[in-house]
Amino acid sequence: MQEKQFLSPADIAGELSVSTATVLRLIHAGQLPAIRVSERIYRIPRASFEMFSAGTLPQPRGLAPIKDVAGPVPALGADEILPRRKLAAGSRR
């Protein structure tokens, strides 16, 4: 069976015998590289975890600055023109 390329925080917690919250703290501190899949879901590349557990993971140099977007962010598809809905024959609006 093929090994998973990406691990969940729960997988990592089981491997390290720590809580999932501890793994999430490592991710948020920048000590364990992870990919943010959605608002609450993270995945850790297996290679990054192996380097972390071996102590060979390079230390981060600092986080990239986060800038606010100027003005309000439009909703996805807000400026798209939608097709008109066709009414069935004999029906009224």
Order of alpha helices (4+ residues) and beta strands (2+ residues): beta-alpha-alpha-beta-beta-alpha
